[in-house]
């Protein structure tokens, strides 16, 4: 129901008779507004009118063979009489309304969107240093200056937007995309070895080969030259294109502790309540609750709000702490070694890209309560990389 209808008051009437629609026609002729008209039963219609028009509708009672009676009434004088009997409630409602209106002039909630490289905490700290934080009076705030400071002090950002709606602020960012290195397609280039290895296959599409299959090369060594020599003319420079498949060798090592602490059961639990009032926190417990590593603690923050736009500077922090019994145990060496081997194989595959792992061996050793696993592998991969002549 609209606030205007509540203030003016409405009445739901029932028109019962042989032709109840004739009463509706008379109401329309007299300019009486009515809505929510629907048939209730046979020869009966229900409609809603303003409370001030009800006496005019009541005049039609008994006319055209119809009976008009009131079903319900709401708002208007009835609401005013009810409010007079609840002065304290009305006063509290007014105070809450004023407090909500004043609170909406300050920022009590900030959200961050669009970030992938930078964390929310980093952006919130930068935003606070720029002049916008929890409790900031945002009316008259120069958001353009804040956005300029954020862009100047954070090279990772390419665009910043700030939207403030009542007590909620939204920081929208676009992170900078690294500019790719521009290389002219016609610029002369040579092919070099990205890694050390033994050449097994060399496929040259353009350029002069500097090595042959079976040769051992080191990282950075020239494989295919972009300088084309001629006995009868000046050297010609081209963009060398080639694929160089080579046997490469890797040695990767992983380490894990032989002993670990495991939680075996609960050794007590407790709850703690704090009150957030603006930027201040009021604790309802006596000590600082400095807990050791064997305790699990979860804090839940509940802010008083109306939707996401109206956030009050009042909230409750409910903490739940469970103390655990711990026991030092030796890990299963075989399972740990298998996990480390799989991780190293995944890391090796990421390094060689589309290459192939031809063979590998693993060795396990223990020292100083640590478990070591070393992976030695032989691979086949393309080691050709373009570079300037």
KANORTA-V307215 format. One record per residue. N is the residue number from 0. PSI is psi in degrees with one decimal (none if undefined). OMEGA is omega in whole degrees, -180 to 180 (999 if undefined). D_CENTER is the distance of its C-alpha to the mean C-alpha in whole Angstrom. Layout:
BEGIN
n->[N | N]
psi->[PSI | PSI]
omega->[OMEGA | OMEGA]
d_center->[D_CENTER | D_CENTER]
END
This chain:
BEGIN
n->[0 | 1 | 2 | 3 | 4 | 5 | 6 | 7 | 8 | 9 | 10 | 11 | 12 | 13 | 14 | 15 | 16 | 17 | 18 | 19 | 20 | 21 | 22 | 23 | 24 | 25 | 26 | 27 | 28 | 29 | 30 | 31 | 32 | 33 | 34 | 35 | 36 | 37 | 38 | 39 | 40 | 41 | 42 | 43 | 44 | 45 | 46 | 47 | 48 | 49 | 50 | 51 | 52 | 53 | 54 | 55 | 56 | 57 | 58 | 59 | 60 | 61 | 62 | 63 | 64 | 65 | 66 | 67 | 68 | 69 | 70 | 71 | 72 | 73 | 74 | 75 | 76 | 77 | 78 | 79 | 80 | 81 | 82 | 83 | 84 | 85 | 86 | 87 | 88 | 89 | 90 | 91 | 92 | 93 | 94 | 95 | 96 | 97 | 98 | 99 | 100 | 101 | 102 | 103 | 104 | 105 | 106 | 107 | 108 | 109 | 110 | 111 | 112 | 113 | 114 | 115 | 116 | 117 | 118 | 119 | 120 | 121 | 122 | 123 | 124 | 125 | 126 | 127 | 128 | 129 | 130 | 131 | 132 | 133 | 134 | 135 | 136 | 137 | 138 | 139 | 140 | 141 | 142 | 143 | 144 | 145 | 146 | 147 | 148 | 149 | 150 | 151 | 152 | 153 | 154 | 155 | 156 | 157 | 158 | 159 | 160 | 161 | 162 | 163 | 164 | 165 | 166 | 167 | 168 | 169 | 170 | 171 | 172 | 173 | 174 | 175 | 176 | 177 | 178 | 179 | 180 | 181 | 182 | 183 | 184 | 185 | 186 | 187 | 188 | 189 | 190 | 191 | 192 | 193 | 194 | 195 | 196 | 197 | 198 | 199 | 200 | 201 | 202 | 203 | 204 | 205 | 206 | 207 | 208 | 209 | 210 | 211 | 212 | 213 | 214 | 215 | 216 | 217 | 218 | 219 | 220 | 221 | 222 | 223 | 224 | 225 | 226 | 227 | 228 | 229 | 230 | 231 | 232 | 233 | 234 | 235 | 236 | 237 | 238 | 239 | 240 | 241 | 242 | 243 | 244 | 245 | 246 | 247 | 248 | 249 | 250 | 251 | 252 | 253 | 254 | 255 | 256 | 257 | 258 | 259 | 260 | 261 | 262 | 263 | 264 | 265 | 266 | 267 | 268 | 269 | 270 | 271 | 272 | 273 | 274 | 275 | 276 | 277 | 278 | 279 | 280 | 281 | 282 | 283 | 284 | 285 | 286 | 287 | 288 | 289 | 290 | 291 | 292 | 293 | 294 | 295 | 296 | 297 | 298 | 299 | 300 | 301 | 302 | 303 | 304 | 305 | 306 | 307 | 308 | 309 | 310 | 311 | 312 | 313 | 314 | 315 | 316 | 317 | 318 | 319 | 320 | 321 | 322 | 323 | 324 | 325 | 326 | 327 | 328 | 329 | 330 | 331 | 332 | 333 | 334 | 335 | 336 | 337 | 338 | 339 | 340 | 341 | 342 | 343 | 344 | 345 | 346 | 347 | 348 | 349 | 350 | 351 | 352 | 353 | 354 | 355 | 356 | 357 | 358 | 359 | 360 | 361 | 362 | 363 | 364 | 365 | 366 | 367 | 368 | 369 | 370 | 371 | 372 | 373 | 374 | 375 | 376 | 377 | 378 | 379 | 380 | 381 | 382 | 383 | 384 | 385 | 386 | 387 | 388]
psi->[140.3 | 151.7 | -34.2 | -41.3 | -37.6 | -43.6 | -37.9 | -28.2 | 138.7 | 155.2 | 132.4 | 121.0 | 154.0 | 125.9 | 114.6 | 131.0 | -172.4 | -39.8 | 73.9 | -21.3 | -21.1 | -34.9 | -39.3 | -37.2 | -40.2 | -40.9 | -39.9 | -37.8 | -34.3 | 0.6 | 23.7 | 119.8 | 134.8 | 152.2 | -179.6 | 42.4 | 131.3 | 147.1 | 131.5 | -58.7 | -170.6 | 133.9 | 34.6 | 132.6 | 138.6 | 134.9 | 162.3 | 133.2 | 166.6 | 149.4 | -31.9 | -22.5 | -6.5 | -39.7 | -37.8 | -36.2 | -35.8 | -25.1 | -21.7 | -0.1 | 124.9 | -13.7 | 151.7 | 25.4 | 30.0 | 148.6 | 131.1 | 125.3 | 156.1 | 134.2 | -54.3 | 158.4 | 147.0 | 156.8 | -169.8 | -137.8 | -33.8 | -41.3 | -38.1 | -41.9 | -36.8 | -36.5 | -33.7 | -29.7 | -7.9 | 61.4 | -42.4 | -41.2 | -41.1 | -40.0 | -41.8 | -38.6 | -40.1 | -42.2 | -43.4 | -38.7 | -43.5 | -42.8 | -39.6 | -40.0 | -41.9 | -41.4 | -31.8 | -9.0 | -4.6 | 152.0 | 119.1 | 0.3 | 131.5 | 129.5 | 151.1 | 132.0 | 154.0 | -3.6 | 139.9 | -47.1 | -47.2 | 141.1 | 163.9 | -39.8 | -41.8 | -43.1 | -36.5 | -38.2 | -43.8 | -38.0 | -38.5 | -41.7 | -28.3 | -14.4 | 6.9 | 118.2 | -175.8 | 131.3 | 5.0 | 134.1 | 107.1 | -13.1 | 122.7 | 5.9 | 134.5 | 91.6 | -26.6 | -40.4 | -40.5 | -44.1 | -38.6 | -40.7 | -41.1 | -41.0 | -36.2 | -35.2 | -7.3 | 102.0 | -18.7 | -12.6 | 137.0 | -21.6 | 142.3 | 135.3 | 141.3 | 119.9 | 124.1 | 123.1 | 106.7 | -117.5 | 12.5 | 131.8 | 137.5 | 123.9 | 114.4 | 127.5 | 151.8 | 123.5 | 150.6 | 135.3 | 129.0 | 132.8 | 124.2 | 150.5 | 123.9 | 120.7 | 126.9 | 134.5 | -27.1 | 0.6 | 135.0 | 137.4 | 156.7 | 168.7 | 130.6 | 165.6 | 122.1 | -25.6 | 163.8 | 146.9 | -170.9 | 123.7 | 126.7 | -27.0 | 134.0 | 115.9 | 107.5 | 121.6 | -30.0 | 134.7 | 177.8 | 120.1 | 137.7 | -11.9 | 173.7 | 159.7 | 136.7 | -17.0 | 145.1 | 128.9 | 156.2 | 164.1 | 131.0 | -4.3 | 146.0 | 128.9 | -48.1 | 126.3 | 143.6 | 2.1 | 115.0 | 111.1 | 150.0 | 141.0 | -19.4 | -6.3 | 175.4 | 153.7 | 142.0 | 136.7 | 129.8 | 171.5 | 105.7 | 139.4 | 127.1 | 161.3 | 131.5 | 101.6 | 133.7 | 153.1 | 127.1 | 158.2 | 142.8 | 151.6 | 111.7 | 144.0 | 138.2 | 149.7 | 141.3 | 148.5 | 147.4 | -19.5 | 145.2 | 152.9 | 128.3 | 142.5 | 126.6 | -20.3 | 173.8 | 143.9 | 38.5 | 155.7 | 158.5 | 163.0 | 153.4 | 143.8 | 136.3 | 153.7 | 126.0 | 116.8 | 98.7 | -122.6 | -3.5 | 147.9 | 126.4 | 116.1 | 136.8 | 41.8 | 157.1 | -40.7 | 177.8 | -4.8 | 46.2 | 106.8 | 153.9 | -178.2 | -11.2 | 12.7 | 140.4 | 127.7 | 131.8 | 127.2 | 129.8 | 123.6 | 125.1 | 111.9 | 140.7 | 124.4 | 160.2 | 99.7 | -152.0 | -11.4 | -40.8 | 103.6 | 124.0 | 148.9 | 45.5 | 130.5 | 166.8 | 132.6 | 116.2 | 116.4 | 137.0 | 121.8 | 129.4 | 118.2 | 137.7 | 147.2 | 136.1 | 154.8 | 133.9 | 122.9 | 151.5 | 135.7 | 164.0 | 110.0 | -38.4 | -44.4 | -41.6 | -40.8 | -39.2 | -41.5 | -44.2 | -36.5 | -44.3 | -40.7 | -41.4 | -37.5 | -41.8 | -41.0 | -41.5 | -42.7 | -35.7 | -33.1 | -34.4 | -7.1 | -117.4 | 4.0 | 177.6 | 135.1 | 110.4 | -47.8 | 160.3 | 156.6 | 153.4 | 141.6 | 139.0 | 138.6 | 160.1 | 140.4 | 131.4 | 46.7 | 27.3 | 147.5 | 124.8 | 138.8 | 124.4 | 128.4 | 122.7 | 125.2 | 150.1 | 133.5 | 160.8 | 125.5 | 162.7 | 118.6 | 9.6 | 135.9 | 138.5 | 151.3 | 167.6 | 151.2 | none]
omega->[-179 | 179 | 179 | 179 | 179 | -179 | -178 | 180 | -180 | 180 | 174 | -176 | 177 | 180 | -175 | 179 | -178 | -179 | -177 | -179 | 178 | 176 | 178 | 178 | 178 | 178 | 179 | 179 | -180 | 178 | 178 | -179 | 176 | -177 | -178 | -179 | -180 | 176 | 180 | 173 | 176 | 179 | 179 | 180 | 177 | 179 | 178 | 179 | 175 | -178 | -179 | 180 | -175 | 178 | 178 | 178 | -180 | 178 | -179 | 180 | -179 | 179 | -180 | 179 | -177 | 177 | 180 | 178 | -178 | 175 | 180 | 174 | -179 | 177 | 176 | -177 | 179 | 178 | 179 | 178 | 178 | -180 | 179 | 180 | -179 | -178 | -178 | 179 | 179 | 179 | 177 | 178 | 178 | 180 | 179 | 180 | 179 | 180 | 179 | 179 | 179 | -179 | -178 | 177 | -180 | 180 | 179 | 179 | -179 | 176 | -178 | 178 | 175 | -177 | 176 | 180 | -179 | 180 | 177 | -179 | 179 | -179 | 178 | 176 | 179 | 179 | 178 | 178 | 179 | 175 | 179 | -180 | 179 | 179 | -179 | 175 | -169 | 180 | -178 | -180 | -180 | -178 | 178 | 178 | 179 | 180 | 179 | 178 | 180 | -179 | -179 | -175 | 180 | -178 | -179 | -176 | 176 | 180 | -179 | 175 | 180 | 177 | -180 | 177 | -176 | -176 | 180 | 178 | 179 | 178 | 179 | -178 | 169 | -179 | -176 | 176 | -178 | 180 | -180 | 179 | -178 | 179 | 179 | -179 | -179 | -178 | 179 | 179 | 174 | 179 | -179 | 179 | 177 | -179 | 176 | 179 | 179 | -177 | 176 | -180 | 179 | -180 | -175 | 176 | -179 | 178 | -178 | -180 | 177 | 178 | 180 | 177 | -177 | 179 | 174 | -178 | 176 | -179 | 180 | -178 | -179 | 177 | 179 | -178 | 176 | 178 | 180 | -178 | 179 | 179 | -175 | -177 | 179 | 178 | 178 | -176 | -178 | 173 | -176 | 177 | -178 | 171 | -178 | 177 | -176 | 171 | -180 | -179 | -178 | 173 | -179 | -178 | 176 | -177 | 175 | 178 | 179 | -178 | 179 | 178 | 179 | 178 | -175 | -178 | -180 | 177 | 180 | 179 | 177 | 179 | 179 | -176 | 175 | 179 | 175 | 179 | -174 | 177 | -176 | 178 | 180 | -179 | 177 | 174 | -167 | -176 | -176 | 178 | 175 | -172 | 178 | -173 | -177 | -180 | 174 | -178 | 179 | 177 | 176 | -179 | 179 | 179 | 174 | -176 | 172 | -173 | 179 | -177 | -178 | 179 | -180 | 179 | -177 | -180 | -179 | 176 | 180 | -179 | 179 | -177 | 178 | 177 | -175 | 169 | -178 | -180 | 179 | -178 | 174 | -178 | 174 | -174 | -178 | 179 | 179 | 179 | 179 | 178 | -180 | 179 | 179 | 179 | -179 | 177 | 177 | 179 | 179 | 179 | 177 | -179 | -177 | 176 | -179 | -179 | -175 | 173 | -176 | -180 | 178 | 174 | -179 | 175 | -177 | 178 | 180 | 179 | 177 | 178 | 177 | 178 | -179 | 172 | -179 | 179 | 176 | -172 | 172 | -174 | 170 | -177 | 177 | -177 | -179 | 177 | -177 | 178 | -180 | 178 | 999]
d_center->[36 | 36 | 37 | 40 | 41 | 41 | 43 | 45 | 46 | 46 | 49 | 48 | 52 | 54 | 56 | 59 | 62 | 64 | 62 | 59 | 58 | 61 | 59 | 56 | 58 | 60 | 57 | 55 | 59 | 59 | 55 | 53 | 50 | 49 | 46 | 44 | 47 | 48 | 51 | 51 | 54 | 57 | 59 | 56 | 53 | 50 | 49 | 47 | 49 | 49 | 50 | 53 | 54 | 55 | 58 | 59 | 57 | 60 | 63 | 62 | 63 | 66 | 66 | 66 | 66 | 63 | 62 | 59 | 57 | 54 | 51 | 48 | 48 | 45 | 44 | 46 | 49 | 48 | 45 | 47 | 49 | 47 | 45 | 48 | 48 | 45 | 45 | 43 | 40 | 40 | 41 | 37 | 36 | 37 | 35 | 32 | 32 | 33 | 30 | 28 | 29 | 29 | 26 | 24 | 25 | 23 | 20 | 18 | 15 | 12 | 9 | 7 | 6 | 8 | 8 | 9 | 13 | 12 | 10 | 9 | 12 | 14 | 13 | 14 | 17 | 18 | 17 | 20 | 22 | 22 | 23 | 20 | 19 | 19 | 23 | 23 | 26 | 24 | 27 | 29 | 26 | 26 | 23 | 24 | 26 | 22 | 21 | 24 | 24 | 20 | 21 | 24 | 23 | 20 | 22 | 18 | 17 | 19 | 18 | 17 | 16 | 16 | 16 | 18 | 19 | 21 | 20 | 16 | 15 | 12 | 12 | 11 | 12 | 14 | 15 | 19 | 20 | 23 | 26 | 28 | 31 | 34 | 37 | 40 | 41 | 44 | 44 | 46 | 44 | 45 | 44 | 43 | 42 | 39 | 40 | 43 | 45 | 48 | 48 | 49 | 48 | 48 | 48 | 48 | 48 | 49 | 50 | 53 | 52 | 53 | 52 | 53 | 52 | 53 | 53 | 51 | 48 | 46 | 43 | 43 | 46 | 48 | 48 | 48 | 50 | 49 | 53 | 55 | 59 | 62 | 65 | 67 | 64 | 61 | 58 | 55 | 52 | 49 | 45 | 46 | 44 | 44 | 43 | 44 | 44 | 44 | 45 | 42 | 42 | 39 | 39 | 36 | 36 | 34 | 34 | 33 | 35 | 38 | 37 | 34 | 33 | 32 | 32 | 35 | 34 | 34 | 36 | 35 | 32 | 31 | 29 | 28 | 27 | 26 | 26 | 24 | 26 | 24 | 24 | 26 | 26 | 29 | 30 | 32 | 33 | 36 | 35 | 32 | 31 | 31 | 30 | 31 | 29 | 30 | 28 | 25 | 23 | 20 | 20 | 18 | 18 | 19 | 19 | 21 | 20 | 21 | 18 | 15 | 18 | 20 | 19 | 22 | 23 | 24 | 22 | 23 | 22 | 23 | 24 | 25 | 27 | 29 | 31 | 32 | 35 | 35 | 37 | 38 | 38 | 39 | 37 | 38 | 39 | 39 | 36 | 34 | 36 | 35 | 32 | 32 | 34 | 32 | 29 | 32 | 32 | 29 | 29 | 32 | 31 | 28 | 31 | 33 | 31 | 33 | 36 | 38 | 39 | 42 | 43 | 42 | 43 | 41 | 43 | 42 | 43 | 43 | 43 | 43 | 41 | 38 | 38 | 38 | 38 | 39 | 39 | 41 | 41 | 42 | 41 | 41 | 39 | 39 | 40 | 40 | 39 | 40 | 41 | 43 | 47]
END
